Amino acid sequence: MSVIIPVRNDGIEPVDFLSPYFGSLTDREIAILVGSVVLLKDVKYKLLGSLLDLKKIEVEEKLGRIMQTDFWEGEFGKYSFKLTKLNYNLMQQHPELELHEKSMLAYLKARYVVSIDELQKSFSLNYESAIHYLALFITKGLISTEHNEQNDTFNIVVYYKLPRKEPDEVTDLEKKIVGYVRLKEVTMVKNISSDLEIPEHIVQESIMEMILSDLILCAFDISYNKFRSFEVHIKIKNFLIAFQNRPLSMMNPSEKFIIGLSNLMKGVRLKELRDYLKISNSELLGIISKLNGTREFEFRLNEKNQLISVTVPVFDVNSNIDEIDRNSAVNYRSMLGLVKAKQSIQLSEIADRMKISISQVIKGLIDLYLNGFIMGSIYNLKTFKLENVRTISHEYVTFEDWEKVILGGLLSEGKLSMVKLGSLLGLNKAQTQEKALAFMSLNVGELIITNAYISLKKTIKIPPLSQIHDLDLTDQQLFCFLVTNNVVNLRKLRNIFSLKNQEIYRRIYLIVGSGLLQVESSKQLITVKKYFKNTPIDPIETLDHDLRKLIQLLEREKNDKIRLSSIATKLMWSVDEVNLDISYLVGMGYYKGHIKGRHFYKASGLFKFKDKPKCFDCNTTLDNFREPCPNCFARPPQCSVCRSKMNSSENIVVCPHCNNAAHYVHIKSWLKIKGFCPICRNALRLGVMKPLIEE
């Protein structure tokens, strides 16, 4: 019957306990004698004699002495001694061990069921030497054993431990070894050494230390190869500690490339990765293994020896597309627009259209994928097929001027030829194509793009993206003239503003793309369909002298139908100058009305201003609300829709979820289209918004 030996720290130290009874045996010999008996339970005198270089009668005499100490109880047979009872627990110790002793303990811990024959072959030992080591381990309390008599193996529990490491103490070498083994699933020390170019003894020592410090969960399998040589195969399930994952921004370009390409290709050959990265096989496997070891990204090699991700990650959109890599030759906006337009496209076509190399195309697609903008697949390094576009919706509030021009043109005409678009933007053919593709990347409705044109399949609504006051003076005047005159001939606009046709269209489309105006353009006529009505923010006394004179005359007029030539005569201006300035006053909100033919039809009196704007923080009266408060230096809040600075005389409301403020009229238009806060994205109704300044 097997005897299970419990090992506890409160037990005795066998050598210290027994050495007074043995003058002729060394401490090591006592340890071997005790350990051999405890291990085998029924031990041959011949084996003990061989281990201790003693005759049979001397072995029996030593065993008898131990029985007299009451250390154990047993029976003497003709050829062996049988242990029946161990009267004392063996104390666990933590002695200084040699490297080969630690290696054997690590092996025992990973295998936990072993035979003496297996130990002989694994460590190139004879039978006596294998027993010798196990006996010493038992006596020192480093292991406990249970003999399985049916198959002559031993269940072994290892108590010896090395200090446990913290995550930041784990070396890159250890991460690479663990990751490599997990990549291969099952491998041998010689393969780790060869592929990672690490000496075998370093690999063995590292694995041994990780096992004994409970850093990894490891198992060894044994087998015979075709040459009948004994082989040990290693399996490492995982680290037993958790590493903090680095964000992608903290990873080097090679790591990002491997992660991106392996996921986009759903399996990439190591040779392809080596060729693109221009690194050795050991360097490549080192990078992959380190990522795999820490589980930042988990890889496997499939049956075709291709690198694949265990789980294909979906990355969140976490940056502005224009900020991905400013040093890259890739225009990411254009590339995103191109793949979005084509859905399935040859890499060579992307390269030709964008005037970049295939390698740069692949890098660009990887960057778009890692930054969360696209999901898709690269097939055979030749074709990219788009599965999903996950753009950051600009929500129309951060458009650049050229984007507003394109948007305005599409909203006005529905379709823009590349020739006209190039003329509007002042670009050549290649540059125009690039801008069109870049615009395609935005989330502004269903777009169609070809080599000849860009079109908008369905009319979309946009809220005001700026205030009229933020436009330059010419654009302000043009806006005001259009909304006051309603239907305007292009020739008249050329004469009044001294601009060429394309410049007039560019400015009109900029205003339309800013959400301030809706027009139709047909046969040299610009017809205003709808416009955003403004509220004046500049007091009358701050307007220029000519406008104040005009206001005085308009206020004296008792009839709401005012002849333009009459005003022009009194001011000694031209009729066009009167038209332009009246239009400015109407467009800016000082009056309501319109001009038709030769008359101004005034629909209301002069706008009545509230008190001067005040600082939102300290209530100081401000001369210029756009500048920081001269008293407390607080900056004026910005409208969350149009991004313009706001003043206390305006109707301003705040989101109840995030407390961001907006012009009432702007957020009203926004919510009709979007239904959520432009900042926090919470669902929002106009009725739940509160005034920024309570009455």
C-alpha positions, 0 to 999 in steps of 0.5 A: 500500500502506498504511503502519502507523506505530508510535508509541513514546515512544523516537521523535523529536519531528518538529517539534524534529527538522525546525524547523532546516531551515525558517526560514519555517514555524512549528512548527504548520505543520511539524506539519501538513505532517508529519502530513498526509503520514503520515496520507494517505500519498499527499497532493495538493500542492493540499491541502498548499498550502491547509493551509499557504497555500503555492504548489505549488512551495513545497510541493514545496520543503518536502517535498524538504527533509524528504527531505534530512533522511532523516526520510522517503522518498517519490516526487514525482508530477505532482499529489501526494507519496507517502510510501514509508517513515518512517525514524523513530518518532514520540514520544508526547507529552502536551501541553495540549489544548483542549476541542474537541481532547479531544472529537475524540480521545474521538470517535476512540477510541470510533469507532476506524474513521472517514472524513474525511467523518464527521469533517466532519459530526460536528464541522461541519468542512470537509475541510481542517480535519479533515485539520488536526486529524488531522495535528496529532494524528499529529505529536504522537504522540497517535494512529496511523492505518492507511488502509483504501483500499477504503472510504477510512476510517482505523483509529485508535488513540488514545494520549492519556489522562487520569488514571484515576479511582478508584471514589470519585473518580467523580462522581454526574453521571458515574454518572447519565450512564452509567446513563442510557445503559445504561438506554436502551441507545442514545441521544444527547447531547441526550436525556441533557441533556433527561431529566437536565436537564444542559446538553449541553456538560456531558454532552459534556465528561463523556463525553469525559473518561470515554472518555479516562481509560479509565473507560468502554467506549463506542461511537458509532454514526452515522446520518441521521434522516428530515430527513437530518441526521447523528446520533451515537448513544452506547452505553456498555457499562459502567464499567471499574472496580468500585464497592462496592455499598451495603447496602440500609440505606445507600440512601435511601427513594426508591432502595428504593421504585424497586428494590422496586416495579420488581421486584414489578411486573415492570415499572413505568411511570415516571409511576407512580413519579413519582406515588408519590415526588412527584418530577420526571422528571429526579430520578427518572431521576437516581436510576435512572441512578445505581443503573444506572451503578454496577450496584448494581441494573440496569434497562432500559426495555422496549418499553412504556417500563416500568422493569424489572430486568435480574435480579430479586434475591432478598434474604436475610432480614437483620433481625427483622421488628419492626425493619424501620421502627419509624416506619412506620404499617404493622404488618409482622407483620400484613401478612405474616400477611395475605398469607400467609393469603390468598396472592392479595389485593387491595391495597384489602382489605389497606388496609381490614383494616389501616386504612392507605392504598393507598400505605402498603400498597405501601410495606409490601409493598416493605419486606417484599420488600427485607428478604427476607420475601416473594417475589411480584408486584403486578399493575396496582397492584391485586392482590398474589400471594404466591409465597414466604414466607421468614420468619425462623423464630423457632425458638420461642425469642423468642416474646413472651407474647401469642404464647405464649398464642395458640400455647398455645391452639391446641395445647390446643384446635386452634382459637380463635375471635376472640372467645375470643382477644380475651378472652384477650389483652384486645383489641377486635375489630380489635386481635385480628385484627391480633394473629392476622395477626401470629401468622400470620407466624411459622413455627409450623405450618400455620395457617388464619385467617378473620374468625371464628377461627384454627386449627392444621391439625396438632399441632406439637411445641415444646421448652421456651422458658423455665424454670419459674423464669422465670415469675411466681409465680402461673404457677409455682404454676399449673403445679405445681398442674396437673402434680401434680393431673393432672386439675383442674376449672376451678371449683377453679382459680378458688377456689384462685387467685382468678382468672376463667376467661379469666385462668386460660386465658390463664396456662395457654396461656402455660405451654403455649406456653412448651413446659413443658406439654401439656394438653387443655381440655374441659368445664371440665376441664384434663387434663395430658397431658405436662409438662417435669420440672424440676430444683430450682435453689434450695437448701432453706435459701433456700425460705420458712419455710412450705415448709421446715416442710412439707418437715420433715413430709413427711420424717417421714412413713414412708408414701408415701401421705400424707393431705392433711388430716393435714398440714393439721391439723399445720400449721393450714392449709387442705387447699387450702393444703397441696395448693398447697404440695405441688404447688409442691414437686413441680412444682419438682422437690423431690419426685416424686409426684402428688395424687389425691383427698385423698392425696399419693402421694410417689414419691421422697425429697427432691431431693439438691443438689450443691455450691453453684453456682460461677462458670464463669470463676474458680470462685468460689462464688456465692450468686446464680448469676443475677448477675455473679460478684462476683470476676471480674464474668463473667456466667452463660451462657444456655441456647441453648434456653430463654434462661435463665441456667445454674448449675454445678450443672446438667447443661450441654452445649455444641455442638461447632460453636459452643460455645454451651451449653444445659441437657441436658434442654432441648437433648435435647427441642430435638434431637428436634424440630429436629435442629440447633443453635439458634444455628449451625444445624449438624446436631447429635446429642445424643451428640456434645455435650460437658459444659460442665464436665468431671468 
